[in-house]
Amino acid sequence: MVVHIDADGVADPIPFGVGGPPVVVIRVQPMAGELSKFVVSSSDSSDEGEDDIIQTDRVPGRIVQTS
C-alpha cells in the first residue's frame, strides 16, 4: 500500500507494480475547510475503488480501515 499526499492535486498517478506491490494506492488531497479528497485505487480491476471528500481528521482512521 502507498499513501500519496498530493497537496496541489496535480501529481502524476503512482503506477501499480506488475505482479507485486503496490496493490493499493491511497491518494489524499488536503482542501480548504479541514476537508480532504480521499481516493483509493486497487490493482484489482474488479475493485471499484473509492472517491470521497472527508474531514481531514478522519484520514488516519480511513487509512487503517483500508489496509
Backbone as CSV, one residue per row, in Angstrom:
resi,resn,N_x,N_y,N_z,CA_x,CA_y,CA_z,C_x,C_y,C_z
1,MET,0.842,-1.163,0.000,0.000,0.000,0.000,0.894,1.235,0.000
2,VAL,0.459,2.232,-0.775,1.139,3.512,-0.822,0.142,4.588,-0.436
3,VAL,0.542,5.500,0.448,-0.270,6.673,0.766,0.422,7.865,0.132
4,HIS,-0.290,8.530,-0.781,0.266,9.639,-1.547,-0.461,10.916,-1.140
5,ILE,0.267,11.854,-0.540,-0.292,13.157,-0.191,-0.004,14.089,-1.359
6,ASP,-1.050,14.533,-2.030,-0.929,15.379,-3.218,-1.571,16.729,-2.914
7,ALA,-0.792,17.621,-2.304,-1.317,18.900,-1.828,-1.935,19.747,-2.924
8,ASP,-1.380,19.707,-4.129,-1.899,20.537,-5.214,-2.901,19.804,-6.099
9,GLY,-3.003,18.487,-5.969,-3.936,17.714,-6.773,-3.526,17.552,-8.222
10,VAL,-2.233,17.706,-8.513,-1.772,17.646,-9.902,-0.660,16.613,-10.129
11,ALA,-0.301,15.867,-9.108,0.791,14.895,-9.247,0.370,13.748,-10.168
12,ASP,1.349,13.169,-10.851,1.090,12.000,-11.687,0.638,10.841,-10.809
13,PRO,-0.210,9.960,-11.347,-0.610,8.787,-10.571,0.585,7.872,-10.303
14,ILE,0.553,7.197,-9.172,1.588,6.222,-8.847,1.212,4.916,-9.543
15,PRO,2.116,4.342,-10.329,1.775,3.114,-11.047,1.735,1.913,-10.111
16,PHE,0.895,0.946,-10.469,0.846,-0.299,-9.722,1.986,-1.181,-10.175
17,GLY,2.468,-2.037,-9.288,3.530,-2.974,-9.635,3.004,-4.060,-10.557
18,VAL,3.867,-4.623,-11.343,3.500,-5.732,-12.212,3.781,-7.014,-11.441
19,GLY,2.730,-7.646,-10.945,2.887,-8.866,-10.158,3.440,-8.623,-8.765
20,GLY,3.431,-7.386,-8.314,3.956,-7.072,-6.984,3.420,-5.741,-6.486
21,PRO,3.978,-5.241,-5.392,3.488,-4.007,-4.793,3.774,-2.780,-5.654
22,PRO,3.071,-1.693,-5.476,1.905,-1.600,-4.596,0.662,-2.168,-5.267
23,VAL,-0.241,-2.689,-4.458,-1.505,-3.193,-4.977,-2.662,-2.259,-4.618
24,VAL,-2.418,-1.352,-3.673,-3.398,-0.337,-3.296,-2.684,1.000,-3.186
25,VAL,-3.306,2.038,-3.775,-2.785,3.396,-3.657,-3.889,4.262,-3.056
26,ILE,-3.548,4.951,-1.969,-4.453,5.911,-1.351,-3.899,7.297,-1.650
27,ARG,-4.706,8.114,-2.276,-4.287,9.475,-2.619,-5.110,10.445,-1.779
28,VAL,-4.434,11.335,-1.058,-5.091,12.303,-0.190,-4.731,13.706,-0.680
29,GLN,-5.759,14.506,-0.940,-5.543,15.893,-1.342,-6.208,16.793,-0.309
30,PRO,-5.401,17.472,0.547,-5.982,18.403,1.515,-6.719,19.532,0.797
31,MET,-7.853,19.945,1.384,-8.669,21.002,0.813,-8.998,22.020,1.898
32,ALA,-9.533,23.134,1.479,-9.937,24.175,2.432,-11.045,23.645,3.336
33,GLY,-11.144,24.239,4.518,-12.217,23.886,5.437,-12.012,22.583,6.169
34,GLU,-10.745,22.179,6.366,-10.423,20.946,7.092,-11.016,19.706,6.415
35,LEU,-11.047,19.731,5.081,-11.529,18.599,4.299,-10.392,18.024,3.470
36,SER,-10.553,16.786,3.036,-9.579,16.141,2.165,-10.304,15.267,1.160
37,LYS,-9.786,15.273,-0.074,-10.261,14.317,-1.062,-9.502,13.028,-0.800
38,PHE,-10.209,11.919,-0.666,-9.640,10.634,-0.292,-9.988,9.644,-1.396
39,VAL,-8.979,9.200,-2.148,-9.194,8.318,-3.288,-8.392,7.032,-3.086
40,VAL,-9.067,5.888,-3.205,-8.420,4.587,-3.083,-8.515,3.881,-4.431
41,SER,-7.376,3.420,-4.938,-7.325,2.646,-6.179,-6.641,1.321,-5.889
42,SER,-7.052,0.299,-6.629,-6.503,-1.035,-6.442,-6.033,-1.588,-7.775
43,SER,-5.037,-2.455,-7.732,-4.584,-3.114,-8.957,-5.572,-4.194,-9.398
44,ASP,-6.550,-4.508,-8.560,-7.601,-5.474,-8.894,-8.640,-4.770,-9.760
45,SER,-8.715,-5.140,-11.031,-9.606,-4.450,-11.967,-11.087,-4.607,-11.614
46,SER,-11.441,-5.583,-10.785,-12.840,-5.749,-10.392,-13.210,-4.879,-9.189
47,ASP,-12.231,-4.240,-8.572,-12.473,-3.368,-7.423,-12.793,-1.965,-7.928
48,GLU,-13.946,-1.428,-7.529,-14.376,-0.098,-7.962,-13.553,1.024,-7.352
49,GLY,-12.877,0.767,-6.261,-12.127,1.807,-5.582,-13.044,2.680,-4.747
50,GLU,-12.547,3.847,-4.404,-13.279,4.750,-3.521,-12.859,6.172,-3.857
51,ASP,-13.792,7.093,-3.858,-13.518,8.506,-4.112,-14.469,9.298,-3.233
52,ASP,-13.931,9.993,-2.218,-14.786,10.621,-1.225,-14.140,11.916,-0.728
53,ILE,-14.957,12.806,-0.221,-14.489,14.006,0.484,-14.802,13.774,1.956
54,ILE,-13.757,13.830,2.803,-13.948,13.563,4.226,-13.269,14.653,5.049
55,GLN,-13.608,14.698,6.327,-12.927,15.616,7.238,-11.487,15.148,7.394
56,THR,-10.556,16.085,7.362,-9.134,15.757,7.413,-8.777,14.932,8.644
57,ASP,-9.393,15.207,9.769,-9.047,14.451,10.981,-9.507,12.995,10.914
58,ARG,-10.308,12.617,9.919,-10.738,11.225,9.745,-9.818,10.436,8.811
59,VAL,-8.859,11.116,8.161,-7.966,10.451,7.195,-7.200,9.284,7.826
60,PRO,-6.541,9.464,8.981,-5.785,8.323,9.541,-6.649,7.082,9.780
61,GLY,-7.845,7.267,10.285,-8.732,6.142,10.525,-9.155,5.457,9.239
62,ARG,-9.387,6.233,8.187,-9.770,5.649,6.889,-8.610,4.867,6.294
63,ILE,-7.374,5.333,6.507,-6.207,4.595,6.006,-6.117,3.248,6.699
64,VAL,-6.277,3.245,8.013,-6.225,1.992,8.768,-7.355,1.068,8.319
65,GLN,-8.542,1.606,8.108,-9.696,0.815,7.676,-9.463,0.213,6.294
66,THR,-8.734,0.914,5.440,-8.471,0.442,4.073,-7.456,-0.681,4.054
67,SER,-6.495,-0.658,4.974,-5.410,-1.651,4.924,-5.795,-2.998,5.421
